[in-house]
Amino acid sequence: MNGYNPGTDTKKDMKIWISLILRTGVIVSAVLIFFGGILFSFQHPDAVFSFKSFNGEPEWLHIASSVFSGALEFKSMAVIQLGILVLISTPIIRVIFSFIEFLLHRDWMFVVITAVVICALFYSLLQ
C-alpha cells in the first residue's frame, strides 16, 4: 500500500497546468504592456496627456490582425493592446483547459457547465 490513486495524480497535474497557464498569461501580459509603455515613451517623447477628456485608441487597434501586425512592427500602442489581449485570453484559455480536463475525467455535469461558460465567453467577445 503506497497510497497511489490512479486518478489523483492526473488531477494534480491538471491543476499544476492550469496554474501555470494563469501565471504565464499574466506575466507575458505584464511584460508586453511594460515593453509597450517603454516603446511609447521613446516613439512619442512629446506626448501630452489630458486627464480632462478621454480619447480612445485608434480604430485599427480594434482588429486583432492589425494588433498582431502592429506589434510585429514594434508599434507601441499595438504592443500594449497585445498585452491586454493576452490578459483577456488567459482566463478563456483556462476555461477551455478545464473543459478538456472534465472531458478526460468524464465528469459530464462539469463538461456541460464549462461548455455553457465557453459559449457565453465567445458570445460576449463577438458582440
C-alpha positions in Angstrom: 0.0 0.0 0.0 1.9 3.0 -1.2 -1.1 5.3 -1.3 -1.2 5.6 -5.1 -4.6 6.5 -6.5 -4.6 6.5 -10.3 -7.0 9.4 -10.7 -5.3 11.7 -8.2 -2.0 12.3 -10.0 -3.8 13.3 -13.2 -6.0 15.8 -11.3 -2.9 17.2 -9.6 -1.1 17.5 -12.9 -4.1 19.3 -14.4 -4.2 21.8 -11.5 -0.5 22.4 -12.0 -1.0 23.1 -15.7 -4.0 25.4 -15.0 -2.0 27.4 -12.5 0.9 27.5 -15.0 -1.4 28.8 -17.7 -2.7 31.6 -15.5 0.7 32.6 -14.2 2.3 32.6 -17.7 -0.6 34.6 -19.2 -0.4 37.3 -16.5 3.4 37.5 -16.7 3.5 37.6 -20.5 0.8 40.3 -20.5 2.7 42.4 -17.9 5.9 42.2 -19.9 4.2 43.2 -23.2 2.4 46.1 -21.6 5.6 47.3 -19.8 7.6 46.9 -23.0 4.9 48.7 -25.0 4.9 51.6 -22.4 8.7 51.9 -22.8 8.3 51.9 -26.6 5.6 54.5 -26.4 7.8 56.8 -24.3 10.6 56.6 -27.0 8.3 56.8 -30.0 6.2 59.7 -28.6 8.5 61.7 -26.4 6.4 64.9 -26.8 3.1 63.2 -26.0 0.9 65.3 -23.7 -1.8 63.6 -21.7 -5.0 65.4 -20.7 -7.0 64.0 -17.8 -9.9 66.2 -18.5 -11.0 64.5 -21.7 -10.8 60.9 -22.8 -9.5 59.9 -26.3 -9.8 56.2 -27.0 -7.4 54.2 -29.1 -7.4 54.4 -32.9 -9.9 52.2 -34.8 -7.1 50.0 -36.2 -6.5 48.7 -32.7 -10.0 47.2 -32.6 -9.0 44.5 -35.1 -6.9 41.6 -33.8 -4.9 41.1 -37.1 -3.9 44.8 -37.1 -2.8 44.5 -33.4 -0.6 41.5 -34.3 0.9 43.1 -37.4 1.4 46.3 -35.5 3.1 44.5 -32.6 5.5 42.8 -35.1 6.4 46.2 -36.4 7.0 47.4 -32.8 4.2 50.0 -32.8 3.9 50.8 -29.1 0.2 51.0 -28.9 -0.2 47.7 -30.7 2.2 46.1 -28.3 0.2 47.4 -25.3 -3.0 46.3 -26.9 -1.5 42.8 -27.5 -0.7 42.6 -23.8 -4.3 43.4 -23.0 -5.5 40.8 -25.4 -3.2 38.2 -23.8 -4.6 39.2 -20.4 -8.2 38.8 -21.6 -7.5 35.5 -23.3 -5.8 34.0 -20.2 -8.9 33.1 -18.3 -10.6 31.9 -21.5 -7.7 29.5 -22.2 -8.1 28.3 -18.6 -11.8 27.6 -19.1 -11.0 25.7 -22.3 -8.3 23.7 -20.5 -10.8 22.9 -17.7 -13.3 21.7 -20.3 -10.7 19.3 -21.6 -9.9 18.2 -18.1 -13.5 17.4 -17.3 -13.9 15.7 -20.6 -10.9 13.4 -19.9 -12.3 12.6 -16.5 -15.8 12.0 -17.9 -17.3 14.4 -15.4 -20.3 15.2 -17.6 -22.0 17.7 -15.4 -18.9 19.9 -15.4 -18.4 19.3 -19.1 -21.8 20.8 -19.7 -21.3 23.7 -17.3 -17.9 24.6 -18.8 -19.3 24.3 -22.3 -22.0 26.8 -21.4 -19.4 29.1 -19.9 -17.2 28.8 -23.1 -20.3 29.6 -25.3 -21.1 32.7 -23.1 -17.5 33.9 -23.3 -17.3 33.6 -27.0 -20.8 35.2 -27.4 -19.7 38.2 -25.3 -16.5 38.6 -27.3 -18.3 38.5 -30.6 -20.8 41.2 -29.6 
